[in-house]
Amino acid sequence: MNKAPTTKELVAEIAANVGMPEGKVRSVMDMAFRVIAQKLGAGRPVRIIDFGTFRPALGRRTVHLPGSSLTFVRDKRNRRTVHFRPARALRG
């Protein structure tokens, strides 16, 4: 099983590929994530071309009770979450 890279590892790889100091790359990544979080927090989707779309959503889901035919919607109106839909190129 492949281990997910850490932020530090991603920063180091990007810095090596673009020839920038790791500190500057980290600053740019931090700002990008901060802006994405602000937009999502304001209820706006964020689309990154050739990567995917982040959409804010409410914590709503359909629940099926085992052993019965009962189904209900569990609605947590104060709970926000984010859905991600990868771009077509990543779905391959």
The first five atom37 places (N, CA, C, CB, O) and aatype in JSON, in Angstrom:
{
  "aatype": [12, 2, 11, 0, 14, 16, 16, 11, 6, 10, 19, 0, 6, 9, 0, 0, 2, 19, 7, 12, 14, 6, 7, 11, 19, 1, 15, 19, 12, 3, 12, 0, 13, 1, 19, 9, 0, 5, 11, 10, 7, 0, 7, 1, 14, 19, 1, 9, 9, 3, 13, 7, 16, 13, 1, 14, 0, 10, 7, 1, 1, 16, 19, 8, 10, 14, 7, 15, 15, 10, 16, 13, 19, 1, 3, 11, 1, 2, 1, 1, 16, 19, 8, 13, 1, 14, 0, 1, 0, 10, 1, 7],
  "atom_mask": [
    [1, 1, 1, 1, 1],
    [1, 1, 1, 1, 1],
    [1, 1, 1, 1, 1],
    [1, 1, 1, 1, 1],
    [1, 1, 1, 1, 1],
    [1, 1, 1, 1, 1],
    [1, 1, 1, 1, 1],
    [1, 1, 1, 1, 1],
    [1, 1, 1, 1, 1],
    [1, 1, 1, 1, 1],
    [1, 1, 1, 1, 1],
    [1, 1, 1, 1, 1],
    [1, 1, 1, 1, 1],
    [1, 1, 1, 1, 1],
    [1, 1, 1, 1, 1],
    [1, 1, 1, 1, 1],
    [1, 1, 1, 1, 1],
    [1, 1, 1, 1, 1],
    [1, 1, 1, 0, 1],
    [1, 1, 1, 1, 1],
    [1, 1, 1, 1, 1],
    [1, 1, 1, 1, 1],
    [1, 1, 1, 0, 1],
    [1, 1, 1, 1, 1],
    [1, 1, 1, 1, 1],
    [1, 1, 1, 1, 1],
    [1, 1, 1, 1, 1],
    [1, 1, 1, 1, 1],
    [1, 1, 1, 1, 1],
    [1, 1, 1, 1, 1],
    [1, 1, 1, 1, 1],
    [1, 1, 1, 1, 1],
    [1, 1, 1, 1, 1],
    [1, 1, 1, 1, 1],
    [1, 1, 1, 1, 1],
    [1, 1, 1, 1, 1],
    [1, 1, 1, 1, 1],
    [1, 1, 1, 1, 1],
    [1, 1, 1, 1, 1],
    [1, 1, 1, 1, 1],
    [1, 1, 1, 0, 1],
    [1, 1, 1, 1, 1],
    [1, 1, 1, 0, 1],
    [1, 1, 1, 1, 1],
    [1, 1, 1, 1, 1],
    [1, 1, 1, 1, 1],
    [1, 1, 1, 1, 1],
    [1, 1, 1, 1, 1],
    [1, 1, 1, 1, 1],
    [1, 1, 1, 1, 1],
    [1, 1, 1, 1, 1],
    [1, 1, 1, 0, 1],
    [1, 1, 1, 1, 1],
    [1, 1, 1, 1, 1],
    [1, 1, 1, 1, 1],
    [1, 1, 1, 1, 1],
    [1, 1, 1, 1, 1],
    [1, 1, 1, 1, 1],
    [1, 1, 1, 0, 1],
    [1, 1, 1, 1, 1],
    [1, 1, 1, 1, 1],
    [1, 1, 1, 1, 1],
    [1, 1, 1, 1, 1],
    [1, 1, 1, 1, 1],
    [1, 1, 1, 1, 1],
    [1, 1, 1, 1, 1],
    [1, 1, 1, 0, 1],
    [1, 1, 1, 1, 1],
    [1, 1, 1, 1, 1],
    [1, 1, 1, 1, 1],
    [1, 1, 1, 1, 1],
    [1, 1, 1, 1, 1],
    [1, 1, 1, 1, 1],
    [1, 1, 1, 1, 1],
    [1, 1, 1, 1, 1],
    [1, 1, 1, 1, 1],
    [1, 1, 1, 1, 1],
    [1, 1, 1, 1, 1],
    [1, 1, 1, 1, 1],
    [1, 1, 1, 1, 1],
    [1, 1, 1, 1, 1],
    [1, 1, 1, 1, 1],
    [1, 1, 1, 1, 1],
    [1, 1, 1, 1, 1],
    [1, 1, 1, 1, 1],
    [1, 1, 1, 1, 1],
    [1, 1, 1, 1, 1],
    [1, 1, 1, 1, 1],
    [1, 1, 1, 1, 1],
    [1, 1, 1, 1, 1],
    [1, 1, 1, 1, 1],
    [1, 1, 1, 0, 1]
  ],
  "atom_positions": [
    [[0.84, -1.18, 0.0], [0.0, 0.0, 0.0], [0.89, 1.24, 0.0], [-0.96, 0.0, 1.22], [1.83, 1.34, 0.78]],
    [[0.57, 2.19, -0.89], [1.34, 3.42, -0.97], [0.94, 4.37, 0.14], [1.16, 4.08, -2.33], [-0.24, 4.55, 0.43]],
    [[1.94, 4.97, 0.74], [1.7, 5.95, 1.8], [1.42, 7.3, 1.17], [2.92, 6.03, 2.78], [2.09, 7.7, 0.21]],
    [[0.44, 8.01, 1.7], [0.12, 9.35, 1.2], [1.27, 10.3, 1.54], [-1.22, 9.87, 1.79], [1.77, 10.27, 2.67]],
    [[1.68, 11.15, 0.59], [2.77, 12.08, 0.89], [2.32, 13.14, 1.89], [3.27, 12.75, -0.39], [1.16, 13.54, 1.91]],
    [[3.25, 13.58, 2.69], [2.98, 14.65, 3.65], [3.1, 16.0, 2.94], [3.95, 14.58, 4.87], [3.62, 16.09, 1.83]],
    [[2.62, 17.04, 3.6], [2.76, 18.39, 3.04], [4.22, 18.72, 2.83], [2.09, 19.44, 3.95], [4.6, 19.31, 1.82]],
    [[5.05, 18.35, 3.79], [6.49, 18.62, 3.68], [7.08, 17.96, 2.45], [7.23, 18.14, 4.94], [7.9, 18.55, 1.75]],
    [[6.67, 16.72, 2.18], [7.19, 16.01, 1.01], [6.7, 16.65, -0.29], [6.77, 14.53, 1.05], [7.46, 16.76, -1.25]],
    [[5.43, 17.07, -0.31], [4.9, 17.75, -1.5], [5.64, 19.06, -1.74], [3.4, 18.01, -1.34], [6.0, 19.38, -2.88]],
    [[5.86, 19.83, -0.69], [6.58, 21.1, -0.81], [7.97, 20.87, -1.36], [6.66, 21.82, 0.55], [8.41, 21.59, -2.26]],
    [[8.68, 19.88, -0.84], [10.04, 19.59, -1.3], [10.05, 19.2, -2.78], [10.66, 18.45, -0.45], [10.92, 19.65, -3.53]],
    [[9.09, 18.39, -3.2], [9.05, 17.96, -4.61], [8.72, 19.12, -5.54], [8.02, 16.85, -4.79], [9.34, 19.27, -6.59]],
    [[7.75, 19.94, -5.15], [7.4, 21.1, -5.97], [8.57, 22.07, -6.05], [6.15, 21.82, -5.41], [8.88, 22.58, -7.13]],
    [[9.21, 22.34, -4.93], [10.36, 23.25, -4.9], [11.46, 22.77, -5.83], [10.9, 23.4, -3.47], [12.07, 23.56, -6.55]],
    [[11.73, 21.47, -5.8], [12.77, 20.9, -6.67], [12.38, 21.02, -8.14], [13.03, 19.42, -6.31], [13.23, 21.29, -8.99]],
    [[11.1, 20.83, -8.45], [10.64, 20.87, -9.84], [10.62, 22.28, -10.43], [9.26, 20.27, -9.94], [10.89, 22.45, -11.61]],
    [[10.31, 23.28, -9.62], [10.21, 24.65, -10.14], [11.41, 25.52, -9.79], [8.96, 25.3, -9.61], [11.51, 26.65, -10.26]],
    [[12.32, 25.0, -8.99], [13.52, 25.75, -8.65], [13.28, 26.92, -7.71], [0.0, 0.0, 0.0], [13.96, 27.94, -7.79]],
    [[12.31, 26.77, -6.8], [12.03, 27.8, -5.81], [12.42, 27.29, -4.43], [10.54, 28.22, -5.85], [12.45, 26.08, -4.21]],
    [[12.72, 28.2, -3.51], [13.0, 27.78, -2.13], [11.74, 27.15, -1.51], [13.49, 28.98, -1.28], [10.62, 27.57, -1.79]],
    [[11.95, 26.16, -0.66], [10.83, 25.46, -0.03], [9.94, 26.41, 0.78], [11.36, 24.35, 0.88], [8.73, 26.24, 0.81]],
    [[10.54, 27.4, 1.41], [9.76, 28.36, 2.21], [8.75, 29.12, 1.37], [0.0, 0.0, 0.0], [7.61, 29.33, 1.8]],
    [[9.15, 29.53, 0.16], [8.23, 30.26, -0.72], [7.13, 29.33, -1.23], [8.99, 30.88, -1.91], [5.96, 29.73, -1.31]],
    [[7.5, 28.11, -1.58], [6.5, 27.14, -2.04], [5.49, 26.88, -0.94], [7.17, 25.81, -2.49], [4.29, 26.84, -1.2]],
    [[5.96, 26.72, 0.28], [5.06, 26.47, 1.42], [4.11, 27.65, 1.62], [5.88, 26.23, 2.71], [2.92, 27.45, 1.9]],
    [[4.62, 28.88, 1.49], [3.79, 30.08, 1.64], [2.68, 30.12, 0.58], [4.65, 31.34, 1.54], [1.53, 30.45, 0.89]],
    [[3.04, 29.79, -0.65], [2.05, 29.8, -1.73], [0.99, 28.71, -1.49], [2.74, 29.58, -3.11], [-0.2, 28.96, -1.66]],
    [[1.43, 27.52, -1.08], [0.47, 26.44, -0.8], [-0.46, 26.83, 0.35], [1.22, 25.14, -0.46], [-1.67, 26.62, 0.27]],
    [[0.1, 27.38, 1.41], [-0.71, 27.79, 2.56], [-1.76, 28.83, 2.15], [0.19, 28.36, 3.67], [-2.91, 28.74, 2.56]],
    [[-1.35, 29.8, 1.33], [-2.28, 30.84, 0.88], [-3.36, 30.23, -0.01], [-1.53, 31.95, 0.14], [-4.53, 30.6, 0.11]],
    [[-2.98, 29.32, -0.9], [-3.98, 28.69, -1.78], [-5.01, 27.94, -0.95], [-3.29, 27.73, -2.77], [-6.21, 28.06, -1.2]],
    [[-4.56, 27.16, 0.04], [-5.49, 26.41, 0.88], [-6.36, 27.35, 1.72], [-4.73, 25.45, 1.79], [-7.53, 27.07, 1.94]],
    [[-5.79, 28.46, 2.17], [-6.54, 29.43, 2.96], [-7.66, 30.06, 2.12], [-5.6, 30.52, 3.51], [-8.79, 30.2, 2.58]],
    [[-7.33, 30.44, 0.89], [-8.33, 31.05, 0.0], [-9.42, 30.03, -0.34], [-7.66, 31.57, -1.3], [-10.6, 30.38, -0.35]],
    [[-9.05, 28.79, -0.63], [-10.03, 27.74, -0.92], [-10.96, 27.56, 0.27], [-9.33, 26.41, -1.27], [-12.18, 27.48, 0.1]],
    [[-10.4, 27.49, 1.47], [-11.22, 27.32, 2.68], [-12.16, 28.5, 2.89], [-10.31, 27.15, 3.91], [-13.31, 28.31, 3.29]],
    [[-11.7, 29.72, 2.62], [-12.54, 30.91, 2.77], [-13.72, 30.86, 1.79], [-11.72, 32.19, 2.54], [-14.85, 31.16, 2.17]],
    [[-13.45, 30.49, 0.54], [-14.52, 30.43, -0.46], [-15.54, 29.36, -0.08], [-13.94, 30.13, -1.86], [-16.75, 29.6, -0.16]],
    [[-15.06, 28.19, 0.34], [-15.97, 27.12, 0.74], [-16.78, 27.53, 1.97], [-15.19, 25.82, 1.03], [-17.97, 27.24, 2.06]],
    [[-16.12, 28.2, 2.91], [-16.8, 28.67, 4.11], [-17.9, 29.68, 3.81], [0.0, 0.0, 0.0], [-18.87, 29.8, 4.55]],
    [[-17.74, 30.41, 2.71], [-18.74, 31.38, 2.28], [-19.82, 30.72, 1.42], [-18.07, 32.51, 1.5], [-20.72, 31.39, 0.92]],
    [[-19.72, 29.4, 1.25], [-20.74, 28.67, 0.49], [-20.5, 28.63, -1.0], [0.0, 0.0, 0.0], [-21.41, 28.27, -1.76]],
    [[-19.31, 28.98, -1.45], [-19.0, 29.0, -2.88], [-18.18, 27.78, -3.28], [-18.26, 30.29, -3.26], [-17.24, 27.42, -2.57]],
    [[-18.51, 27.14, -4.41], [-17.69, 26.03, -4.88], [-16.36, 26.56, -5.44], [-18.44, 25.22, -5.96], [-16.27, 27.71, -5.85]],
    [[-15.35, 25.7, -5.45], [-14.04, 26.07, -5.99], [-13.68, 25.05, -7.05], [-12.95, 26.13, -4.86], [-13.59, 23.85, -6.77]],
    [[-13.47, 25.53, -8.28], [-13.12, 24.64, -9.39], [-11.68, 24.87, -9.78], [-14.05, 24.87, -10.59], [-11.28, 25.99, -10.09]],
    [[-10.9, 23.8, -9.76], [-9.51, 23.86, -10.19], [-9.43, 23.02, -11.47], [-8.51, 23.33, -9.07], [-9.54, 21.8, -11.43]],
    [[-9.23, 23.7, -12.59], [-9.25, 23.05, -13.89], [-8.23, 21.92, -13.94], [-8.99, 24.07, -15.01], [-7.11, 22.06, -13.44]],
    [[-8.62, 20.81, -14.54], [-7.82, 19.59, -14.68], [-7.53, 18.91, -13.34], [-6.51, 19.91, -15.37], [-6.71, 17.99, -13.28]],
    [[-8.18, 19.35, -12.27], [-8.02, 18.69, -10.97], [-9.38, 18.26, -10.43], [-7.32, 19.61, -9.97], [-9.61, 17.07, -10.2]],
    [[-10.28, 19.23, -10.23], [-11.61, 18.88, -9.74], [-12.31, 20.06, -9.1], [0.0, 0.0, 0.0], [-11.81, 21.19, -9.11]],
    [[-13.49, 19.77, -8.54], [-14.31, 20.81, -7.93], [-14.63, 20.45, -6.48], [-15.61, 21.01, -8.73], [-15.06, 19.34, -6.18]],
    [[-14.42, 21.41, -5.61], [-14.79, 21.29, -4.2], [-16.11, 22.02, -4.03], [-13.67, 21.88, -3.24], [-16.24, 23.17, -4.45]],
    [[-17.1, 21.37, -3.42], [-18.41, 21.99, -3.21], [-18.77, 21.91, -1.73], [-19.51, 21.29, -4.09], [-18.67, 20.85, -1.12]],
    [[-19.2, 23.04, -1.17], [-19.67, 23.0, 0.22], [-21.0, 22.26, 0.28], [-19.81, 24.44, 0.8], [-21.8, 22.34, -0.66]],
    [[-21.25, 21.56, 1.36], [-22.5, 20.81, 1.52], [-22.87, 20.77, 2.99], [-22.37, 19.37, 0.94], [-22.04, 20.97, 3.87]],
    [[-24.14, 20.5, 3.23], [-24.6, 20.31, 4.6], [-24.5, 18.83, 4.93], [-26.05, 20.83, 4.79], [-24.58, 17.98, 4.05]],
    [[-24.34, 18.53, 6.22], [-24.21, 17.15, 6.66], [-25.54, 16.42, 6.6], [0.0, 0.0, 0.0], [-26.12, 16.12, 7.64]],
    [[-26.02, 16.13, 5.41], [-27.31, 15.47, 5.22], [-27.07, 14.12, 4.58], [-28.27, 16.34, 4.36], [-26.3, 14.01, 3.63]],
    [[-27.73, 13.09, 5.09], [-27.57, 11.78, 4.48], [-28.82, 10.94, 4.71], [-26.33, 11.07, 5.05], [-29.59, 11.17, 5.63]],
    [[-28.99, 9.96, 3.85], [-30.11, 9.04, 3.96], [-29.67, 7.84, 4.78], [-30.61, 8.6, 2.55], [-28.61, 7.26, 4.54]],
    [[-30.48, 7.47, 5.75], [-30.17, 6.35, 6.64], [-31.21, 5.26, 6.44], [-30.11, 6.81, 8.13], [-32.41, 5.53, 6.45]],
    [[-30.75, 4.01, 6.27], [-31.62, 2.84, 6.15], [-31.48, 2.02, 7.42], [-31.26, 1.99, 4.88], [-30.37, 1.68, 7.83]],
    [[-32.59, 1.7, 8.05], [-32.56, 0.9, 9.26], [-32.47, -0.58, 8.88], [-33.81, 1.17, 10.15], [-33.35, -1.09, 8.19]],
    [[-31.42, -1.28, 9.33], [-31.26, -2.69, 8.99], [-32.44, -3.52, 9.48], [-29.96, -3.23, 9.59], [-32.98, -3.28, 10.56]],
    [[-32.83, -4.48, 8.69], [-33.91, -5.37, 9.07], [-35.3, -4.79, 8.91], [0.0, 0.0, 0.0], [-36.28, -5.41, 9.32]],
    [[-35.39, -3.62, 8.33], [-36.71, -3.02, 8.1], [-36.69, -2.28, 6.77], [-37.11, -2.06, 9.27], [-35.65, -2.16, 6.13]],
    [[-37.84, -1.81, 6.39], [-37.92, -1.05, 5.14], [-37.93, 0.45, 5.41], [-39.17, -1.45, 4.34], [-38.22, 1.25, 4.52]],
    [[-37.61, 0.82, 6.64], [-37.64, 2.24, 7.02], [-36.4, 2.98, 6.52], [-37.75, 2.38, 8.54], [-35.27, 2.49, 6.63]],
    [[-36.64, 4.15, 5.98], [-35.58, 5.02, 5.51], [-35.92, 6.43, 5.97], [-35.4, 4.95, 3.95], [-37.07, 6.86, 5.89]],
    [[-34.93, 7.14, 6.44], [-35.16, 8.54, 6.8], [-33.92, 9.36, 6.49], [-35.54, 8.66, 8.28], [-32.83, 8.83, 6.32]],
    [[-34.12, 10.67, 6.42], [-33.02, 11.59, 6.15], [-32.53, 12.15, 7.46], [-33.46, 12.73, 5.19], [-33.3, 12.71, 8.24]],
    [[-31.26, 11.99, 7.68], [-30.63, 12.56, 8.88], [-30.03, 13.89, 8.48], [-29.54, 11.59, 9.49], [-29.09, 13.95, 7.69]],
    [[-30.57, 14.94, 9.01], [-30.2, 16.29, 8.58], [-29.52, 17.02, 9.73], [-31.43, 17.07, 8.1], [-30.15, 17.35, 10.73]],
    [[-28.25, 17.26, 9.57], [-27.5, 18.03, 10.57], [-27.23, 19.41, 9.96], [-26.15, 17.31, 10.98], [-26.19, 19.63, 9.35]],
    [[-28.17, 20.3, 10.14], [-28.11, 21.6, 9.47], [-26.9, 22.44, 9.85], [-29.35, 22.37, 9.79], [-26.43, 23.24, 9.04]],
    [[-26.39, 22.27, 11.02], [-25.24, 23.08, 11.44], [-23.91, 22.44, 11.09], [-25.31, 23.32, 12.94], [-22.85, 23.03, 11.33]],
    [[-23.95, 21.25, 10.52], [-22.71, 20.56, 10.2], [-22.39, 20.76, 8.72], [-22.81, 19.05, 10.53], [-23.14, 20.32, 7.85]],
    [[-21.28, 21.42, 8.45], [-20.85, 21.65, 7.07], [-19.79, 20.63, 6.7], [-20.33, 23.08, 6.89], [-18.99, 20.21, 7.54]],
    [[-19.79, 20.27, 5.45], [-18.78, 19.35, 4.94], [-18.44, 19.79, 3.52], [-19.29, 17.87, 4.98], [-19.06, 20.71, 2.98]],
    [[-17.46, 19.14, 2.92], [-17.04, 19.48, 1.56], [-17.06, 18.2, 0.73], [-15.63, 20.13, 1.55], [-16.57, 17.16, 1.15]],
    [[-17.64, 18.3, -0.46], [-17.62, 17.2, -1.41], [-16.62, 17.54, -2.5], [-19.05, 16.93, -2.01], [-16.49, 18.7, -2.9]],
    [[-15.9, 16.53, -2.97], [-14.93, 16.73, -4.04], [-15.3, 15.84, -5.22], [-13.49, 16.43, -3.56], [-15.55, 14.64, -5.05]],
    [[-15.34, 16.43, -6.4], [-15.57, 15.67, -7.62], [-14.34, 15.85, -8.49], [-16.87, 16.14, -8.37], [-14.05, 16.96, -8.94]],
    [[-13.6, 14.77, -8.74], [-12.4, 14.9, -9.54], [-12.72, 15.23, -11.0], [-11.59, 13.61, -9.47], [-13.78, 14.88, -11.51]],
    [[-11.78, 15.92, -11.65], [-11.93, 16.24, -13.06], [-11.9, 14.94, -13.88], [-10.8, 17.21, -13.53], [-11.39, 13.92, -13.42]],
    [[-12.44, 15.01, -15.07], [-12.51, 13.83, -15.94], [-11.15, 13.17, -16.13], [-13.1, 14.21, -17.28], [-11.05, 11.94, -16.15]],
    [[-10.12, 13.97, -16.29], [-8.77, 13.44, -16.51], [-8.28, 12.57, -15.34], [-7.79, 14.58, -16.74], [-7.51, 11.63, -15.55]],
    [[-8.73, 12.88, -14.13], [-8.32, 12.11, -12.96], [-9.17, 10.88, -12.73], [-8.36, 12.97, -11.73], [-8.75, 9.94, -12.06]],
    [[-10.38, 10.86, -13.29], [-11.28, 9.73, -13.09], [-10.85, 8.51, -13.89], [-12.69, 10.11, -13.46], [-11.17, 7.38, -13.54]],
    [[-10.12, 8.75, -14.99], [-9.61, 7.74, -15.9], [-10.04, 6.41, -15.67], [0.0, 0.0, 0.0], [-9.65, 5.5, -16.4]]
  ]
}
